[in-house]
């Protein structure tokens, strides 16, 4: 099997988490993506190349009625661009993706940047096939296609 085929293998159902209330799409944790990537390709390079600041929309955090708090619109870290460079099957590829932050007004900029970088990290790996099944859902065909190509 090739590294590309290994990256395309869906995560076991036990590692896939359901989306939080009000959000869409199952996911796997940042650490799980990192572990899978390291187990298949070994070391790689990943870094934030641009921090995106802008108006963070007002957000109300509900922790029960008496603990409800509204954070007003403010200038904040709302995303980032990050680049992954990795060798896959003897070919070096660099992928740049965007990561964003939900509820940026309610968090400190450091936490926002970490969330955006984590999102970009997972999106970069998705471009290699790792976790792509989570985006494609029932339309996912990459492993079967790669198997046909190696027959």
Chimera marker file (.cmm) of the C-alpha trace (Angstrom):
<marker_set name="trace">
<marker id="1" x="0.000" y="0.000" z="0.000" r="1" g="1" b="0" radius="0.5"/>
<marker id="2" x="1.158" y="3.559" z="-0.653" r="1" g="1" b="0" radius="0.5"/>
<marker id="3" x="1.253" y="6.360" z="1.884" r="1" g="1" b="0" radius="0.5"/>
<marker id="4" x="-1.438" y="8.150" z="-0.131" r="1" g="1" b="0" radius="0.5"/>
<marker id="5" x="-3.680" y="5.085" z="0.184" r="1" g="1" b="0" radius="0.5"/>
<marker id="6" x="-2.982" y="4.887" z="3.921" r="1" g="1" b="0" radius="0.5"/>
<marker id="7" x="-3.865" y="8.577" z="4.316" r="1" g="1" b="0" radius="0.5"/>
<marker id="8" x="-7.142" y="7.996" z="2.455" r="1" g="1" b="0" radius="0.5"/>
<marker id="9" x="-8.261" y="5.230" z="4.834" r="1" g="1" b="0" radius="0.5"/>
<marker id="10" x="-11.231" y="6.470" z="6.907" r="1" g="1" b="0" radius="0.5"/>
<marker id="11" x="-10.802" y="6.857" z="10.633" r="1" g="1" b="0" radius="0.5"/>
<marker id="12" x="-12.381" y="4.079" z="12.708" r="1" g="1" b="0" radius="0.5"/>
<marker id="13" x="-15.876" y="5.036" z="13.875" r="1" g="1" b="0" radius="0.5"/>
<marker id="14" x="-14.727" y="4.978" z="17.522" r="1" g="1" b="0" radius="0.5"/>
<marker id="15" x="-12.449" y="7.982" z="16.837" r="1" g="1" b="0" radius="0.5"/>
<marker id="16" x="-15.092" y="10.055" z="15.035" r="1" g="1" b="0" radius="0.5"/>
<marker id="17" x="-16.999" y="12.467" z="17.259" r="1" g="1" b="0" radius="0.5"/>
<marker id="18" x="-20.451" y="13.904" z="16.642" r="1" g="1" b="0" radius="0.5"/>
<marker id="19" x="-20.648" y="17.664" z="16.140" r="1" g="1" b="0" radius="0.5"/>
<marker id="20" x="-21.538" y="19.827" z="19.140" r="1" g="1" b="0" radius="0.5"/>
<marker id="21" x="-25.097" y="21.152" z="19.306" r="1" g="1" b="0" radius="0.5"/>
<marker id="22" x="-25.734" y="23.731" z="16.590" r="1" g="1" b="0" radius="0.5"/>
<marker id="23" x="-22.736" y="22.684" z="14.484" r="1" g="1" b="0" radius="0.5"/>
<marker id="24" x="-22.503" y="20.547" z="11.360" r="1" g="1" b="0" radius="0.5"/>
<marker id="25" x="-20.220" y="17.652" z="10.561" r="1" g="1" b="0" radius="0.5"/>
<marker id="26" x="-18.567" y="14.857" z="12.468" r="1" g="1" b="0" radius="0.5"/>
<marker id="27" x="-14.894" y="15.368" z="13.298" r="1" g="1" b="0" radius="0.5"/>
<marker id="28" x="-11.774" y="13.829" z="14.791" r="1" g="1" b="0" radius="0.5"/>
<marker id="29" x="-9.572" y="15.629" z="17.281" r="1" g="1" b="0" radius="0.5"/>
<marker id="30" x="-6.438" y="17.539" z="16.337" r="1" g="1" b="0" radius="0.5"/>
<marker id="31" x="-4.294" y="15.040" z="18.254" r="1" g="1" b="0" radius="0.5"/>
<marker id="32" x="-5.851" y="12.089" z="16.414" r="1" g="1" b="0" radius="0.5"/>
<marker id="33" x="-5.106" y="13.674" z="13.026" r="1" g="1" b="0" radius="0.5"/>
<marker id="34" x="-1.538" y="14.368" z="14.193" r="1" g="1" b="0" radius="0.5"/>
<marker id="35" x="-1.025" y="10.793" z="15.400" r="1" g="1" b="0" radius="0.5"/>
<marker id="36" x="-2.368" y="9.295" z="12.162" r="1" g="1" b="0" radius="0.5"/>
<marker id="37" x="-0.215" y="11.614" z="10.064" r="1" g="1" b="0" radius="0.5"/>
<marker id="38" x="2.950" y="10.801" z="12.020" r="1" g="1" b="0" radius="0.5"/>
<marker id="39" x="2.248" y="7.069" z="11.855" r="1" g="1" b="0" radius="0.5"/>
<marker id="40" x="2.002" y="7.200" z="8.047" r="1" g="1" b="0" radius="0.5"/>
<marker id="41" x="4.487" y="9.836" z="6.862" r="1" g="1" b="0" radius="0.5"/>
<marker id="42" x="6.701" y="10.521" z="9.878" r="1" g="1" b="0" radius="0.5"/>
<marker id="43" x="7.871" y="14.067" z="10.600" r="1" g="1" b="0" radius="0.5"/>
<marker id="44" x="6.410" y="16.959" z="8.632" r="1" g="1" b="0" radius="0.5"/>
<marker id="45" x="6.499" y="20.751" z="8.713" r="1" g="1" b="0" radius="0.5"/>
<marker id="46" x="3.497" y="22.878" z="9.656" r="1" g="1" b="0" radius="0.5"/>
<marker id="47" x="3.363" y="26.583" z="10.390" r="1" g="1" b="0" radius="0.5"/>
<marker id="48" x="1.086" y="29.578" z="10.486" r="1" g="1" b="0" radius="0.5"/>
<marker id="49" x="2.057" y="31.966" z="7.675" r="1" g="1" b="0" radius="0.5"/>
<marker id="50" x="-0.516" y="34.713" z="8.227" r="1" g="1" b="0" radius="0.5"/>
<marker id="51" x="-2.760" y="35.734" z="11.114" r="1" g="1" b="0" radius="0.5"/>
<marker id="52" x="-6.130" y="37.137" z="10.037" r="1" g="1" b="0" radius="0.5"/>
<marker id="53" x="-7.639" y="39.845" z="12.221" r="1" g="1" b="0" radius="0.5"/>
<marker id="54" x="-11.039" y="41.379" z="11.762" r="1" g="1" b="0" radius="0.5"/>
<marker id="55" x="-14.341" y="42.170" z="13.436" r="1" g="1" b="0" radius="0.5"/>
<marker id="56" x="-15.416" y="39.252" z="15.606" r="1" g="1" b="0" radius="0.5"/>
<marker id="57" x="-19.192" y="39.064" z="15.636" r="1" g="1" b="0" radius="0.5"/>
<marker id="58" x="-21.145" y="39.471" z="18.856" r="1" g="1" b="0" radius="0.5"/>
<marker id="59" x="-21.636" y="36.157" z="20.608" r="1" g="1" b="0" radius="0.5"/>
<marker id="60" x="-23.753" y="35.129" z="23.572" r="1" g="1" b="0" radius="0.5"/>
<marker id="61" x="-22.475" y="32.271" z="25.689" r="1" g="1" b="0" radius="0.5"/>
<marker id="62" x="-25.220" y="30.279" z="27.382" r="1" g="1" b="0" radius="0.5"/>
<marker id="63" x="-24.277" y="28.625" z="30.637" r="1" g="1" b="0" radius="0.5"/>
<marker id="64" x="-27.812" y="28.699" z="31.959" r="1" g="1" b="0" radius="0.5"/>
<marker id="65" x="-29.946" y="31.851" z="32.180" r="1" g="1" b="0" radius="0.5"/>
<marker id="66" x="-28.229" y="33.467" z="35.172" r="1" g="1" b="0" radius="0.5"/>
<marker id="67" x="-24.788" y="32.743" z="33.675" r="1" g="1" b="0" radius="0.5"/>
<marker id="68" x="-25.528" y="34.026" z="30.156" r="1" g="1" b="0" radius="0.5"/>
<marker id="69" x="-22.976" y="36.536" z="28.861" r="1" g="1" b="0" radius="0.5"/>
<marker id="70" x="-22.857" y="38.542" z="25.620" r="1" g="1" b="0" radius="0.5"/>
<marker id="71" x="-19.472" y="39.484" z="24.170" r="1" g="1" b="0" radius="0.5"/>
<marker id="72" x="-19.739" y="42.550" z="21.883" r="1" g="1" b="0" radius="0.5"/>
<marker id="73" x="-18.231" y="42.936" z="18.429" r="1" g="1" b="0" radius="0.5"/>
<marker id="74" x="-14.481" y="43.521" z="18.735" r="1" g="1" b="0" radius="0.5"/>
<marker id="75" x="-11.331" y="43.420" z="16.641" r="1" g="1" b="0" radius="0.5"/>
<marker id="76" x="-9.846" y="39.943" z="17.100" r="1" g="1" b="0" radius="0.5"/>
<marker id="77" x="-7.943" y="37.059" z="15.565" r="1" g="1" b="0" radius="0.5"/>
<marker id="78" x="-10.609" y="35.417" z="13.390" r="1" g="1" b="0" radius="0.5"/>
<marker id="79" x="-8.459" y="33.050" z="11.353" r="1" g="1" b="0" radius="0.5"/>
<marker id="80" x="-5.096" y="32.183" z="9.861" r="1" g="1" b="0" radius="0.5"/>
<marker id="81" x="-3.370" y="30.781" z="6.824" r="1" g="1" b="0" radius="0.5"/>
<marker id="82" x="-1.045" y="27.866" z="7.499" r="1" g="1" b="0" radius="0.5"/>
<marker id="83" x="1.182" y="25.671" z="5.361" r="1" g="1" b="0" radius="0.5"/>
<marker id="84" x="1.870" y="21.954" z="5.639" r="1" g="1" b="0" radius="0.5"/>
<marker id="85" x="4.938" y="20.541" z="3.891" r="1" g="1" b="0" radius="0.5"/>
<marker id="86" x="5.203" y="16.766" z="3.812" r="1" g="1" b="0" radius="0.5"/>
<marker id="87" x="6.794" y="13.950" z="1.821" r="1" g="1" b="0" radius="0.5"/>
<marker id="88" x="4.178" y="11.503" z="0.523" r="1" g="1" b="0" radius="0.5"/>
<marker id="89" x="5.365" y="8.522" z="-1.489" r="1" g="1" b="0" radius="0.5"/>
<marker id="90" x="8.664" y="10.273" z="-2.249" r="1" g="1" b="0" radius="0.5"/>
<marker id="91" x="7.083" y="13.527" z="-3.413" r="1" g="1" b="0" radius="0.5"/>
<marker id="92" x="7.310" y="16.722" z="-1.363" r="1" g="1" b="0" radius="0.5"/>
<marker id="93" x="4.045" y="18.649" z="-1.311" r="1" g="1" b="0" radius="0.5"/>
<marker id="94" x="3.173" y="21.969" z="0.318" r="1" g="1" b="0" radius="0.5"/>
<marker id="95" x="-0.434" y="22.781" z="1.078" r="1" g="1" b="0" radius="0.5"/>
<marker id="96" x="-1.722" y="26.105" z="2.379" r="1" g="1" b="0" radius="0.5"/>
<marker id="97" x="-5.168" y="26.270" z="3.943" r="1" g="1" b="0" radius="0.5"/>
<marker id="98" x="-7.255" y="28.658" z="5.983" r="1" g="1" b="0" radius="0.5"/>
<marker id="99" x="-8.479" y="28.028" z="9.496" r="1" g="1" b="0" radius="0.5"/>
<marker id="100" x="-11.186" y="30.000" z="11.218" r="1" g="1" b="0" radius="0.5"/>
<marker id="101" x="-12.572" y="30.632" z="14.669" r="1" g="1" b="0" radius="0.5"/>
<marker id="102" x="-16.162" y="30.366" z="15.826" r="1" g="1" b="0" radius="0.5"/>
<marker id="103" x="-17.206" y="32.784" z="18.553" r="1" g="1" b="0" radius="0.5"/>
<marker id="104" x="-13.946" y="34.729" z="18.350" r="1" g="1" b="0" radius="0.5"/>
<marker id="105" x="-15.277" y="37.635" z="20.431" r="1" g="1" b="0" radius="0.5"/>
<marker id="106" x="-15.682" y="35.345" z="23.446" r="1" g="1" b="0" radius="0.5"/>
<marker id="107" x="-12.052" y="34.178" z="23.536" r="1" g="1" b="0" radius="0.5"/>
<marker id="108" x="-8.607" y="35.686" z="23.969" r="1" g="1" b="0" radius="0.5"/>
<marker id="109" x="-6.583" y="36.121" z="20.779" r="1" g="1" b="0" radius="0.5"/>
<marker id="110" x="-4.114" y="33.408" z="21.795" r="1" g="1" b="0" radius="0.5"/>
<marker id="111" x="-6.928" y="30.873" z="22.098" r="1" g="1" b="0" radius="0.5"/>
<marker id="112" x="-8.385" y="32.117" z="18.800" r="1" g="1" b="0" radius="0.5"/>
<marker id="113" x="-5.065" y="31.612" z="17.023" r="1" g="1" b="0" radius="0.5"/>
<marker id="114" x="-4.704" y="28.101" z="18.431" r="1" g="1" b="0" radius="0.5"/>
<marker id="115" x="-8.239" y="27.233" z="17.258" r="1" g="1" b="0" radius="0.5"/>
<marker id="116" x="-7.622" y="28.700" z="13.796" r="1" g="1" b="0" radius="0.5"/>
<marker id="117" x="-4.285" y="26.883" z="13.466" r="1" g="1" b="0" radius="0.5"/>
<marker id="118" x="-5.896" y="23.599" z="14.495" r="1" g="1" b="0" radius="0.5"/>
<marker id="119" x="-8.626" y="24.090" z="11.897" r="1" g="1" b="0" radius="0.5"/>
<marker id="120" x="-6.049" y="24.906" z="9.207" r="1" g="1" b="0" radius="0.5"/>
<marker id="121" x="-3.974" y="21.872" z="10.258" r="1" g="1" b="0" radius="0.5"/>
<marker id="122" x="-6.919" y="19.523" z="9.768" r="1" g="1" b="0" radius="0.5"/>
<marker id="123" x="-7.857" y="21.194" z="6.477" r="1" g="1" b="0" radius="0.5"/>
<marker id="124" x="-4.279" y="20.827" z="5.164" r="1" g="1" b="0" radius="0.5"/>
<marker id="125" x="-4.285" y="17.126" z="5.990" r="1" g="1" b="0" radius="0.5"/>
<marker id="126" x="-7.704" y="16.753" z="4.366" r="1" g="1" b="0" radius="0.5"/>
<marker id="127" x="-6.058" y="17.860" z="1.102" r="1" g="1" b="0" radius="0.5"/>
<marker id="128" x="-3.764" y="14.800" z="1.371" r="1" g="1" b="0" radius="0.5"/>
<marker id="129" x="-6.759" y="12.505" z="1.855" r="1" g="1" b="0" radius="0.5"/>
<marker id="130" x="-6.437" y="12.246" z="5.650" r="1" g="1" b="0" radius="0.5"/>
<marker id="131" x="-9.928" y="12.682" z="7.114" r="1" g="1" b="0" radius="0.5"/>
<marker id="132" x="-11.377" y="13.537" z="3.700" r="1" g="1" b="0" radius="0.5"/>
<marker id="133" x="-14.196" y="11.054" z="4.324" r="1" g="1" b="0" radius="0.5"/>
<marker id="134" x="-15.546" y="13.409" z="7.006" r="1" g="1" b="0" radius="0.5"/>
<marker id="135" x="-16.074" y="16.135" z="4.396" r="1" g="1" b="0" radius="0.5"/>
<marker id="136" x="-17.252" y="13.803" z="1.600" r="1" g="1" b="0" radius="0.5"/>
<marker id="137" x="-19.554" y="11.753" z="3.839" r="1" g="1" b="0" radius="0.5"/>
<marker id="138" x="-21.551" y="9.245" z="1.757" r="1" g="1" b="0" radius="0.5"/>
<marker id="139" x="-19.899" y="10.336" z="-1.505" r="1" g="1" b="0" radius="0.5"/>
<marker id="140" x="-16.404" y="9.190" z="-0.462" r="1" g="1" b="0" radius="0.5"/>
<marker id="141" x="-14.699" y="7.002" z="-3.063" r="1" g="1" b="0" radius="0.5"/>
<marker id="142" x="-10.950" y="7.751" z="-2.845" r="1" g="1" b="0" radius="0.5"/>
<marker id="143" x="-9.741" y="4.461" z="-1.263" r="1" g="1" b="0" radius="0.5"/>
<marker id="144" x="-11.554" y="2.358" z="-3.860" r="1" g="1" b="0" radius="0.5"/>
<marker id="145" x="-10.196" y="4.544" z="-6.662" r="1" g="1" b="0" radius="0.5"/>
<marker id="146" x="-6.635" y="4.254" z="-5.354" r="1" g="1" b="0" radius="0.5"/>
<marker id="147" x="-7.032" y="0.474" z="-4.992" r="1" g="1" b="0" radius="0.5"/>
<marker id="148" x="-8.081" y="0.237" z="-8.667" r="1" g="1" b="0" radius="0.5"/>
<marker id="149" x="-5.030" y="2.218" z="-9.728" r="1" g="1" b="0" radius="0.5"/>
<marker id="150" x="-2.633" y="-0.188" z="-7.961" r="1" g="1" b="0" radius="0.5"/>
<marker id="151" x="-4.230" y="-3.417" z="-9.272" r="1" g="1" b="0" radius="0.5"/>
<link id1="1" id2="2" r="1" g="1" b="0" radius="0.2"/>
<link id1="2" id2="3" r="1" g="1" b="0" radius="0.2"/>
<link id1="3" id2="4" r="1" g="1" b="0" radius="0.2"/>
<link id1="4" id2="5" r="1" g="1" b="0" radius="0.2"/>
<link id1="5" id2="6" r="1" g="1" b="0" radius="0.2"/>
<link id1="6" id2="7" r="1" g="1" b="0" radius="0.2"/>
<link id1="7" id2="8" r="1" g="1" b="0" radius="0.2"/>
<link id1="8" id2="9" r="1" g="1" b="0" radius="0.2"/>
<link id1="9" id2="10" r="1" g="1" b="0" radius="0.2"/>
<link id1="10" id2="11" r="1" g="1" b="0" radius="0.2"/>
<link id1="11" id2="12" r="1" g="1" b="0" radius="0.2"/>
<link id1="12" id2="13" r="1" g="1" b="0" radius="0.2"/>
<link id1="13" id2="14" r="1" g="1" b="0" radius="0.2"/>
<link id1="14" id2="15" r="1" g="1" b="0" radius="0.2"/>
<link id1="15" id2="16" r="1" g="1" b="0" radius="0.2"/>
<link id1="16" id2="17" r="1" g="1" b="0" radius="0.2"/>
<link id1="17" id2="18" r="1" g="1" b="0" radius="0.2"/>
<link id1="18" id2="19" r="1" g="1" b="0" radius="0.2"/>
<link id1="19" id2="20" r="1" g="1" b="0" radius="0.2"/>
<link id1="20" id2="21" r="1" g="1" b="0" radius="0.2"/>
<link id1="21" id2="22" r="1" g="1" b="0" radius="0.2"/>
<link id1="22" id2="23" r="1" g="1" b="0" radius="0.2"/>
<link id1="23" id2="24" r="1" g="1" b="0" radius="0.2"/>
<link id1="24" id2="25" r="1" g="1" b="0" radius="0.2"/>
<link id1="25" id2="26" r="1" g="1" b="0" radius="0.2"/>
<link id1="26" id2="27" r="1" g="1" b="0" radius="0.2"/>
<link id1="27" id2="28" r="1" g="1" b="0" radius="0.2"/>
<link id1="28" id2="29" r="1" g="1" b="0" radius="0.2"/>
<link id1="29" id2="30" r="1" g="1" b="0" radius="0.2"/>
<link id1="30" id2="31" r="1" g="1" b="0" radius="0.2"/>
<link id1="31" id2="32" r="1" g="1" b="0" radius="0.2"/>
<link id1="32" id2="33" r="1" g="1" b="0" radius="0.2"/>
<link id1="33" id2="34" r="1" g="1" b="0" radius="0.2"/>
<link id1="34" id2="35" r="1" g="1" b="0" radius="0.2"/>
<link id1="35" id2="36" r="1" g="1" b="0" radius="0.2"/>
<link id1="36" id2="37" r="1" g="1" b="0" radius="0.2"/>
<link id1="37" id2="38" r="1" g="1" b="0" radius="0.2"/>
<link id1="38" id2="39" r="1" g="1" b="0" radius="0.2"/>
<link id1="39" id2="40" r="1" g="1" b="0" radius="0.2"/>
<link id1="40" id2="41" r="1" g="1" b="0" radius="0.2"/>
<link id1="41" id2="42" r="1" g="1" b="0" radius="0.2"/>
<link id1="42" id2="43" r="1" g="1" b="0" radius="0.2"/>
<link id1="43" id2="44" r="1" g="1" b="0" radius="0.2"/>
<link id1="44" id2="45" r="1" g="1" b="0" radius="0.2"/>
<link id1="45" id2="46" r="1" g="1" b="0" radius="0.2"/>
<link id1="46" id2="47" r="1" g="1" b="0" radius="0.2"/>
<link id1="47" id2="48" r="1" g="1" b="0" radius="0.2"/>
<link id1="48" id2="49" r="1" g="1" b="0" radius="0.2"/>
<link id1="49" id2="50" r="1" g="1" b="0" radius="0.2"/>
<link id1="50" id2="51" r="1" g="1" b="0" radius="0.2"/>
<link id1="51" id2="52" r="1" g="1" b="0" radius="0.2"/>
<link id1="52" id2="53" r="1" g="1" b="0" radius="0.2"/>
<link id1="53" id2="54" r="1" g="1" b="0" radius="0.2"/>
<link id1="54" id2="55" r="1" g="1" b="0" radius="0.2"/>
<link id1="55" id2="56" r="1" g="1" b="0" radius="0.2"/>
<link id1="56" id2="57" r="1" g="1" b="0" radius="0.2"/>
<link id1="57" id2="58" r="1" g="1" b="0" radius="0.2"/>
<link id1="58" id2="59" r="1" g="1" b="0" radius="0.2"/>
<link id1="59" id2="60" r="1" g="1" b="0" radius="0.2"/>
<link id1="60" id2="61" r="1" g="1" b="0" radius="0.2"/>
<link id1="61" id2="62" r="1" g="1" b="0" radius="0.2"/>
<link id1="62" id2="63" r="1" g="1" b="0" radius="0.2"/>
<link id1="63" id2="64" r="1" g="1" b="0" radius="0.2"/>
<link id1="64" id2="65" r="1" g="1" b="0" radius="0.2"/>
<link id1="65" id2="66" r="1" g="1" b="0" radius="0.2"/>
<link id1="66" id2="67" r="1" g="1" b="0" radius="0.2"/>
<link id1="67" id2="68" r="1" g="1" b="0" radius="0.2"/>
<link id1="68" id2="69" r="1" g="1" b="0" radius="0.2"/>
<link id1="69" id2="70" r="1" g="1" b="0" radius="0.2"/>
<link id1="70" id2="71" r="1" g="1" b="0" radius="0.2"/>
<link id1="71" id2="72" r="1" g="1" b="0" radius="0.2"/>
<link id1="72" id2="73" r="1" g="1" b="0" radius="0.2"/>
<link id1="73" id2="74" r="1" g="1" b="0" radius="0.2"/>
<link id1="74" id2="75" r="1" g="1" b="0" radius="0.2"/>
<link id1="75" id2="76" r="1" g="1" b="0" radius="0.2"/>
<link id1="76" id2="77" r="1" g="1" b="0" radius="0.2"/>
<link id1="77" id2="78" r="1" g="1" b="0" radius="0.2"/>
<link id1="78" id2="79" r="1" g="1" b="0" radius="0.2"/>
<link id1="79" id2="80" r="1" g="1" b="0" radius="0.2"/>
<link id1="80" id2="81" r="1" g="1" b="0" radius="0.2"/>
<link id1="81" id2="82" r="1" g="1" b="0" radius="0.2"/>
<link id1="82" id2="83" r="1" g="1" b="0" radius="0.2"/>
<link id1="83" id2="84" r="1" g="1" b="0" radius="0.2"/>
<link id1="84" id2="85" r="1" g="1" b="0" radius="0.2"/>
<link id1="85" id2="86" r="1" g="1" b="0" radius="0.2"/>
<link id1="86" id2="87" r="1" g="1" b="0" radius="0.2"/>
<link id1="87" id2="88" r="1" g="1" b="0" radius="0.2"/>
<link id1="88" id2="89" r="1" g="1" b="0" radius="0.2"/>
<link id1="89" id2="90" r="1" g="1" b="0" radius="0.2"/>
<link id1="90" id2="91" r="1" g="1" b="0" radius="0.2"/>
<link id1="91" id2="92" r="1" g="1" b="0" radius="0.2"/>
<link id1="92" id2="93" r="1" g="1" b="0" radius="0.2"/>
<link id1="93" id2="94" r="1" g="1" b="0" radius="0.2"/>
<link id1="94" id2="95" r="1" g="1" b="0" radius="0.2"/>
<link id1="95" id2="96" r="1" g="1" b="0" radius="0.2"/>
<link id1="96" id2="97" r="1" g="1" b="0" radius="0.2"/>
<link id1="97" id2="98" r="1" g="1" b="0" radius="0.2"/>
<link id1="98" id2="99" r="1" g="1" b="0" radius="0.2"/>
<link id1="99" id2="100" r="1" g="1" b="0" radius="0.2"/>
<link id1="100" id2="101" r="1" g="1" b="0" radius="0.2"/>
<link id1="101" id2="102" r="1" g="1" b="0" radius="0.2"/>
<link id1="102" id2="103" r="1" g="1" b="0" radius="0.2"/>
<link id1="103" id2="104" r="1" g="1" b="0" radius="0.2"/>
<link id1="104" id2="105" r="1" g="1" b="0" radius="0.2"/>
<link id1="105" id2="106" r="1" g="1" b="0" radius="0.2"/>
<link id1="106" id2="107" r="1" g="1" b="0" radius="0.2"/>
<link id1="107" id2="108" r="1" g="1" b="0" radius="0.2"/>
<link id1="108" id2="109" r="1" g="1" b="0" radius="0.2"/>
<link id1="109" id2="110" r="1" g="1" b="0" radius="0.2"/>
<link id1="110" id2="111" r="1" g="1" b="0" radius="0.2"/>
<link id1="111" id2="112" r="1" g="1" b="0" radius="0.2"/>
<link id1="112" id2="113" r="1" g="1" b="0" radius="0.2"/>
<link id1="113" id2="114" r="1" g="1" b="0" radius="0.2"/>
<link id1="114" id2="115" r="1" g="1" b="0" radius="0.2"/>
<link id1="115" id2="116" r="1" g="1" b="0" radius="0.2"/>
<link id1="116" id2="117" r="1" g="1" b="0" radius="0.2"/>
<link id1="117" id2="118" r="1" g="1" b="0" radius="0.2"/>
<link id1="118" id2="119" r="1" g="1" b="0" radius="0.2"/>
<link id1="119" id2="120" r="1" g="1" b="0" radius="0.2"/>
<link id1="120" id2="121" r="1" g="1" b="0" radius="0.2"/>
<link id1="121" id2="122" r="1" g="1" b="0" radius="0.2"/>
<link id1="122" id2="123" r="1" g="1" b="0" radius="0.2"/>
<link id1="123" id2="124" r="1" g="1" b="0" radius="0.2"/>
<link id1="124" id2="125" r="1" g="1" b="0" radius="0.2"/>
<link id1="125" id2="126" r="1" g="1" b="0" radius="0.2"/>
<link id1="126" id2="127" r="1" g="1" b="0" radius="0.2"/>
<link id1="127" id2="128" r="1" g="1" b="0" radius="0.2"/>
<link id1="128" id2="129" r="1" g="1" b="0" radius="0.2"/>
<link id1="129" id2="130" r="1" g="1" b="0" radius="0.2"/>
<link id1="130" id2="131" r="1" g="1" b="0" radius="0.2"/>
<link id1="131" id2="132" r="1" g="1" b="0" radius="0.2"/>
<link id1="132" id2="133" r="1" g="1" b="0" radius="0.2"/>
<link id1="133" id2="134" r="1" g="1" b="0" radius="0.2"/>
<link id1="134" id2="135" r="1" g="1" b="0" radius="0.2"/>
<link id1="135" id2="136" r="1" g="1" b="0" radius="0.2"/>
<link id1="136" id2="137" r="1" g="1" b="0" radius="0.2"/>
<link id1="137" id2="138" r="1" g="1" b="0" radius="0.2"/>
<link id1="138" id2="139" r="1" g="1" b="0" radius="0.2"/>
<link id1="139" id2="140" r="1" g="1" b="0" radius="0.2"/>
<link id1="140" id2="141" r="1" g="1" b="0" radius="0.2"/>
<link id1="141" id2="142" r="1" g="1" b="0" radius="0.2"/>
<link id1="142" id2="143" r="1" g="1" b="0" radius="0.2"/>
<link id1="143" id2="144" r="1" g="1" b="0" radius="0.2"/>
<link id1="144" id2="145" r="1" g="1" b="0" radius="0.2"/>
<link id1="145" id2="146" r="1" g="1" b="0" radius="0.2"/>
<link id1="146" id2="147" r="1" g="1" b="0" radius="0.2"/>
<link id1="147" id2="148" r="1" g="1" b="0" radius="0.2"/>
<link id1="148" id2="149" r="1" g="1" b="0" radius="0.2"/>
<link id1="149" id2="150" r="1" g="1" b="0" radius="0.2"/>
<link id1="150" id2="151" r="1" g="1" b="0" radius="0.2"/>
</marker_set>
